[in-house]
Amino acid sequence: MKTNFRQLARESLFRAESEMGAGTEARLIYAALELRMAIEALTYDRAQAYQEEIAPSEYRTWQPKKVMQLLIDIEPTADKDSSVAVGLEEIPGTPATTMNFLGTEKVFGLKSIKDHYDALGSFVHLPNLKQLEEKGFANPTKVRERCTKIVELVKAVLASQVFNINFGVFTSIECMNTDCKQTVRRRIPSGNSSLKATCLHCNLAYEVTTDGDQCAWGVDLEKIPCPSPSCEEVFEISRSDLKPGRHFSCRSCGKRYEFNFGLLEAE
């Protein structure tokens, strides 16, 4: 069940404006705190649109800057504004001559997060001794100006006619790990013919190659020669299995090996 983060952002925005309207400098601290929460909520809301492409281990990331960067790594346009229009193709494969405009989405993108989120954080904490010596306490007028600007940005995002636009071309398979069998899904960026993919459930690594409309999946294997000087066996081991403590046996010489960290003398 997904969380309605946009509603949480609206509630934080309402409380922030109420604190700003109180007319006292001390209440600006609470306005800044609520606006930070609004930015967090909008970023988490955006992340929910990419949930099937995010590893569960990443769910612990709470800082908006890190979350948005994660989304950009998945899809470079994840933090960009966009518009949506639809139309019926009269000839398949040929753009429709008549398009119906559905709306524009305003995103609280990475640049806005970098510009404002940390600045708000400096308002809700006492400055350290070095900051006090160099800059003194935060200027209430500048705090209000910053909060006012962020309020307008948040309002623009929440006023979007459409939101969480996430279009893409995808390929998927059933995980080749017999103990997993979950669906593995990979976005196919334009112009890329060789991609990496990882099962979000068991971490099995894959190589995906594309040729036109066709996609071929294979386990991403590392070729490692047997350490025994007299053995010519070459192991093919999944990259996801290259971890300290993993054991394997050579089919040719029968020796058993273990992956571990090593320290070699530099030449």
KEVEXGU-334097 format. One record per residue (C-alpha): residue number from 1; residue in three letters; chain; x, y, z. Coordinates in steps of 0.5 Angstrom, whole numbers, plus 2048, in hexadecimal, padded with zeros to 3 digits. Example, Ala and Ser with C-alpha at 12.3 -4.5 7.8 and 13.67 -1.06 7.14 Angstrom:
// KEVEXGU-334097
{1,Ala,A,{819,7F7,810}},
{2,Ser,A,{81B,7FE,80E}},
// end
This chain:
// KEVEXGU-334097
{1,Met,A,{800,800,800}},
{2,Lys,A,{803,807,7FE}},
{3,Thr,A,{803,80D,802}},
{4,Asn,A,{800,813,800}},
{5,Phe,A,{806,817,801}},
{6,Arg,A,{803,81D,7FD}},
{7,Gln,A,{7FE,81E,802}},
{8,Leu,A,{803,81E,807}},
{9,Ala,A,{806,823,804}},
{10,Arg,A,{800,827,803}},
{11,Glu,A,{7FF,827,80B}},
{12,Ser,A,{806,829,80C}},
{13,Leu,A,{806,82F,807}},
{14,Phe,A,{7FF,831,80B}},
{15,Arg,A,{803,831,812}},
{16,Ala,A,{809,835,80F}},
{17,Glu,A,{804,83A,80C}},
{18,Ser,A,{801,83B,813}},
{19,Glu,A,{807,83B,817}},
{20,Met,A,{80A,841,812}},
{21,Gly,A,{803,844,813}},
{22,Ala,A,{804,845,81A}},
{23,Gly,A,{809,84B,81A}},
{24,Thr,A,{80E,849,81F}},
{25,Glu,A,{815,847,81D}},
{26,Ala,A,{815,841,821}},
{27,Arg,A,{810,83E,81D}},
{28,Leu,A,{814,83E,817}},
{29,Ile,A,{818,838,81A}},
{30,Tyr,A,{812,834,81A}},
{31,Ala,A,{810,836,813}},
{32,Ala,A,{817,834,810}},
{33,Leu,A,{816,82D,814}},
{34,Glu,A,{80F,82C,810}},
{35,Leu,A,{812,82E,809}},
{36,Arg,A,{818,829,80A}},
{37,Met,A,{812,824,80B}},
{38,Ala,A,{80E,826,805}},
{39,Ile,A,{815,825,801}},
{40,Glu,A,{816,81E,804}},
{41,Ala,A,{80F,81C,802}},
{42,Leu,A,{80F,81F,7FB}},
{43,Thr,A,{815,81B,7FA}},
{44,Tyr,A,{813,814,7FD}},
{45,Asp,A,{80D,815,7F9}},
{46,Arg,A,{811,816,7F3}},
{47,Ala,A,{815,80F,7F5}},
{48,Gln,A,{80E,80B,7F6}},
{49,Ala,A,{80E,80C,7EE}},
{50,Tyr,A,{814,808,7ED}},
{51,Gln,A,{813,803,7F3}},
{52,Glu,A,{814,7FD,7EE}},
{53,Glu,A,{81B,7FF,7EC}},
{54,Ile,A,{81D,801,7F3}},
{55,Ala,A,{821,7FC,7F8}},
{56,Pro,A,{81D,7FB,7FE}},
{57,Ser,A,{824,7FC,802}},
{58,Glu,A,{823,803,7FF}},
{59,Tyr,A,{81D,805,803}},
{60,Arg,A,{821,807,809}},
{61,Thr,A,{823,80D,805}},
{62,Trp,A,{820,813,808}},
{63,Gln,A,{824,819,805}},
{64,Pro,A,{820,81C,7FF}},
{65,Lys,A,{826,81D,7FC}},
{66,Lys,A,{829,816,7FC}},
{67,Val,A,{822,814,7FA}},
{68,Met,A,{821,818,7F4}},
{69,Gln,A,{828,816,7F2}},
{70,Leu,A,{826,80F,7F2}},
{71,Leu,A,{820,810,7EE}},
{72,Ile,A,{825,814,7E9}},
{73,Asp,A,{829,80E,7E8}},
{74,Ile,A,{823,80A,7E6}},
{75,Glu,A,{820,80F,7E2}},
{76,Pro,A,{824,816,7E0}},
{77,Thr,A,{81E,81A,7DF}},
{78,Ala,A,{81B,818,7E6}},
{79,Asp,A,{81C,81F,7E9}},
{80,Lys,A,{81A,822,7E2}},
{81,Asp,A,{813,826,7E1}},
{82,Ser,A,{80F,823,7DB}},
{83,Ser,A,{808,823,7D8}},
{84,Val,A,{804,81E,7D5}},
{85,Ala,A,{7FF,81E,7CF}},
{86,Val,A,{7FC,818,7CC}},
{87,Gly,A,{7F9,817,7C5}},
{88,Leu,A,{7F7,811,7C0}},
{89,Glu,A,{7FC,80F,7BB}},
{90,Glu,A,{7F8,80F,7B4}},
{91,Ile,A,{7FE,80B,7B1}},
{92,Pro,A,{802,806,7B6}},
{93,Gly,A,{809,809,7B8}},
{94,Thr,A,{807,810,7B5}},
{95,Pro,A,{806,815,7BB}},
{96,Ala,A,{7FF,817,7BB}},
{97,Thr,A,{7FD,81E,7B8}},
{98,Thr,A,{7F8,820,7BD}},
{99,Met,A,{7FA,81F,7C5}},
{100,Asn,A,{7F6,820,7CB}},
{101,Phe,A,{7FA,824,7D0}},
{102,Leu,A,{7F9,821,7D7}},
{103,Gly,A,{7FE,825,7DB}},
{104,Thr,A,{804,827,7DE}},
{105,Glu,A,{808,824,7E4}},
{106,Lys,A,{80D,829,7E8}},
{107,Val,A,{812,825,7EC}},
{108,Phe,A,{816,827,7F2}},
{109,Gly,A,{81C,825,7EF}},
{110,Leu,A,{823,824,7F1}},
{111,Lys,A,{826,82B,7F0}},
{112,Ser,A,{820,82E,7F4}},
{113,Ile,A,{821,829,7FA}},
{114,Lys,A,{829,82B,7FA}},
{115,Asp,A,{827,832,7FA}},
{116,His,A,{822,832,7FF}},
{117,Tyr,A,{822,82C,804}},
{118,Asp,A,{828,82C,807}},
{119,Ala,A,{827,834,808}},
{120,Leu,A,{821,832,80C}},
{121,Gly,A,{825,82E,810}},
{122,Ser,A,{829,833,812}},
{123,Phe,A,{823,837,815}},
{124,Val,A,{821,832,81A}},
{125,His,A,{827,831,81D}},
{126,Leu,A,{82C,835,821}},
{127,Pro,A,{832,837,81D}},
{128,Asn,A,{838,834,820}},
{129,Leu,A,{83E,839,823}},
{130,Lys,A,{841,839,81C}},
{131,Gln,A,{83B,83B,818}},
{132,Leu,A,{839,840,81E}},
{133,Glu,A,{840,844,81D}},
{134,Glu,A,{840,844,816}},
{135,Lys,A,{838,846,815}},
{136,Gly,A,{835,846,81B}},
{137,Phe,A,{82D,844,81C}},
{138,Ala,A,{829,843,816}},
{139,Asn,A,{826,84A,814}},
{140,Pro,A,{81E,849,815}},
{141,Thr,A,{81D,84D,80E}},
{142,Lys,A,{821,848,80A}},
{143,Val,A,{81E,842,80D}},
{144,Arg,A,{817,845,80C}},
{145,Glu,A,{819,847,805}},
{146,Arg,A,{81C,840,804}},
{147,Cys,A,{815,83C,807}},
{148,Thr,A,{811,841,802}},
{149,Lys,A,{815,83E,7FC}},
{150,Ile,A,{814,837,7FE}},
{151,Val,A,{80D,838,7FF}},
{152,Glu,A,{80C,83A,7F8}},
{153,Leu,A,{810,834,7F5}},
{154,Val,A,{80C,82F,7FA}},
{155,Lys,A,{805,832,7F7}},
{156,Ala,A,{807,832,7F0}},
{157,Val,A,{809,82A,7F1}},
{158,Leu,A,{803,829,7F5}},
{159,Ala,A,{7FF,82D,7EF}},
{160,Ser,A,{801,828,7EA}},
{161,Gln,A,{7FC,825,7E5}},
{162,Val,A,{7FF,81F,7E5}},
{163,Phe,A,{804,81C,7E9}},
{164,Asn,A,{809,816,7EA}},
{165,Ile,A,{80A,815,7E2}},
{166,Asn,A,{80F,80F,7E1}},
{167,Phe,A,{80F,80D,7DA}},
{168,Gly,A,{814,808,7D7}},
{169,Val,A,{816,802,7D3}},
{170,Phe,A,{817,7FC,7D8}},
{171,Thr,A,{819,7F4,7D7}},
{172,Ser,A,{818,7EF,7DC}},
{173,Ile,A,{819,7E8,7DE}},
{174,Glu,A,{817,7E3,7E3}},
{175,Cys,A,{81E,7E3,7E8}},
{176,Met,A,{822,7DD,7E6}},
{177,Asn,A,{824,7DB,7ED}},
{178,Thr,A,{81F,7D5,7EE}},
{179,Asp,A,{81F,7D7,7F6}},
{180,Cys,A,{81C,7DE,7F3}},
{181,Lys,A,{818,7DE,7ED}},
{182,Gln,A,{816,7E5,7EE}},
{183,Thr,A,{815,7EA,7E8}},
{184,Val,A,{81B,7EE,7E6}},
{185,Arg,A,{81A,7F4,7E3}},
{186,Arg,A,{81E,7F9,7DF}},
{187,Arg,A,{81D,800,7DC}},
{188,Ile,A,{820,800,7D5}},
{189,Pro,A,{823,807,7D4}},
{190,Ser,A,{823,80A,7CD}},
{191,Gly,A,{82A,808,7C9}},
{192,Asn,A,{82C,803,7CE}},
{193,Ser,A,{82E,7FC,7CB}},
{194,Ser,A,{831,7F9,7D1}},
{195,Leu,A,{82E,7FA,7D8}},
{196,Lys,A,{82F,7F7,7DF}},
{197,Ala,A,{829,7F5,7E3}},
{198,Thr,A,{828,7F2,7EA}},
{199,Cys,A,{823,7EE,7EE}},
{200,Leu,A,{820,7F2,7F3}},
{201,His,A,{81E,7EC,7F7}},
{202,Cys,A,{825,7E7,7F7}},
{203,Asn,A,{82A,7EC,7F4}},
{204,Leu,A,{82B,7E8,7EE}},
{205,Ala,A,{82F,7EC,7E9}},
{206,Tyr,A,{82D,7EC,7E1}},
{207,Glu,A,{830,7EE,7DB}},
{208,Val,A,{82A,7F1,7D6}},
{209,Thr,A,{82C,7F2,7CF}},
{210,Thr,A,{827,7F5,7CA}},
{211,Asp,A,{826,7F5,7C2}},
{212,Gly,A,{820,7F9,7C0}},
{213,Asp,A,{81A,7F6,7C3}},
{214,Gln,A,{81E,7F0,7C6}},
{215,Cys,A,{821,7EF,7CD}},
{216,Ala,A,{825,7E9,7CF}},
{217,Trp,A,{827,7E8,7D6}},
{218,Gly,A,{82D,7E4,7D9}},
{219,Val,A,{830,7E4,7E0}},
{220,Asp,A,{835,7E8,7E1}},
{221,Leu,A,{83B,7E4,7E2}},
{222,Glu,A,{843,7E5,7E4}},
{223,Lys,A,{848,7E0,7E1}},
{224,Ile,A,{84D,7DF,7E6}},
{225,Pro,A,{853,7DA,7E5}},
{226,Cys,A,{854,7D4,7EA}},
{227,Pro,A,{859,7D6,7EF}},
{228,Ser,A,{85D,7D0,7EE}},
{229,Pro,A,{863,7D0,7EA}},
{230,Ser,A,{862,7C9,7E7}},
{231,Cys,A,{85A,7CB,7E5}},
{232,Glu,A,{858,7CE,7DF}},
{233,Glu,A,{850,7CE,7E1}},
{234,Val,A,{84D,7D5,7E0}},
{235,Phe,A,{847,7D6,7E5}},
{236,Glu,A,{841,7DA,7E3}},
{237,Ile,A,{83E,7DD,7E9}},
{238,Ser,A,{838,7E2,7EA}},
{239,Arg,A,{83B,7E9,7EC}},
{240,Ser,A,{836,7E9,7F2}},
{241,Asp,A,{839,7E3,7F5}},
{242,Leu,A,{840,7E6,7F5}},
{243,Lys,A,{840,7E8,7FC}},
{244,Pro,A,{844,7E6,802}},
{245,Gly,A,{843,7DF,805}},
{246,Arg,A,{840,7DC,7FF}},
{247,His,A,{843,7D5,7FE}},
{248,Phe,A,{843,7D1,7F7}},
{249,Ser,A,{847,7CB,7F4}},
{250,Cys,A,{84B,7CA,7EE}},
{251,Arg,A,{847,7C5,7E9}},
{252,Ser,A,{84E,7C3,7E6}},
{253,Cys,A,{853,7C3,7EC}},
{254,Gly,A,{84E,7C2,7F2}},
{255,Lys,A,{851,7C7,7F6}},
{256,Arg,A,{84C,7CB,7FB}},
{257,Tyr,A,{84D,7D3,7FB}},
{258,Glu,A,{84A,7D9,7FF}},
{259,Phe,A,{84A,7E0,7FD}},
{260,Asn,A,{84D,7E5,801}},
{261,Phe,A,{851,7EB,802}},
{262,Gly,A,{858,7EC,800}},
{263,Leu,A,{85E,7F0,801}},
{264,Leu,A,{863,7F0,7FC}},
{265,Glu,A,{86A,7F3,7FC}},
{266,Ala,A,{86A,7F9,7F7}},
{267,Glu,A,{86F,7F9,7F2}},
// end
